[in-house]
């Protein structure tokens, strides 16, 4: 008697050599039909730090934080952000979409936060102290407490406090959402040097681990995500989603992302005139760094950007990329008990790579909208 053939669906990846963390990834969670998970974005408060005192505006312009100070609070579509995070792979630091990979680049950070991206890393010296209360910063350096006849020292003190509030409450919040790491304060000591740091790469270094999955996601359907996310949810706020509908909405977004076609993807949104005309001149200096395969460094955090996997975002053809740099051992580093660590010395090898980014810029032929070649398809499909 013939044995009935059993059909087994393999959710992938068929070739596990690249996506080695599949067992811990949220896509495994979805496939096993665990309770749905909708992320909530973490901030220190529901509001932006507010308009800075007029007296410190020039300092913010000189330090490069003026653009961030102008950003206002916007709503996140948590279901959409959750659907996107489900496609984020920490092995490659890219979103895996049906039409290829894409990621959040230095160009995105430049366009969104109007930050300078070329400059020194933000791992100078040792960590001094631990964290500072955001509430104390708000109360001590509020607009009402600004002196009527401020001295230069007063202006600089309030400017540093405001920048710390931007860092701890908006750009790189800690997991408590109530404190800011004091490790950033020495970087603000010389306000004339603040602009020389690559704050854009530091923000991405801080963001990438926040997008990565954790085992707790399998047991806690309501977890938080923190960091500087592009305002993707804001673009979709015209869709009215009530609290009880969010899980159904998450499934709809999954379907929409699964159904994306090539002509529905804007690979180069920042090239459009209405966007490019609003970008400050200092943000586009040395724009070649946007295409450099380099590590992003923020004190103890080192995350490698694999730009050779997302070249269509820069108008270039997408060949089969090399395997990403393996720095998984660095992902276990934490700040607890590390107050005496000199991260400049600890990460010297990666800092040298960052300093010589010009040698790691990708150059390939322009992209003409042609579909995958047979070779590229057979490489992409199994992973």
Secondary structure, DSSP 8 states (H G I E B T S, - for coil): -----------S-SSTTT-TTGGGSHHHHHHTT------EEE-SSSS------GGGHHHHHHHT-HHHHT-------HHHHHHHHTTEETTTTEEEETTEEE---HHHHHHHH----SSB-S--SB--S-EEEHHHHHHHT-GGGS-TT--HHHHHHHHHHHHHHHIIIIIS--TTSSEEEGGGGGGGSSTTTGGGB-HHHHHHHHHHHHHS--GGGGT-SS-EEES---SHHHHTTTS---GGGHHHHHHHHHHHHHT--GGG--TTGGGSHHHHTTS-GGGGTTGGGGGB--EEEETTEEEE--GGG-GGGGTB-----------GGGGG--STT-TT-BHHHHTHHHHHHHHTGGGGB----B--S----HHHHHHHHT-
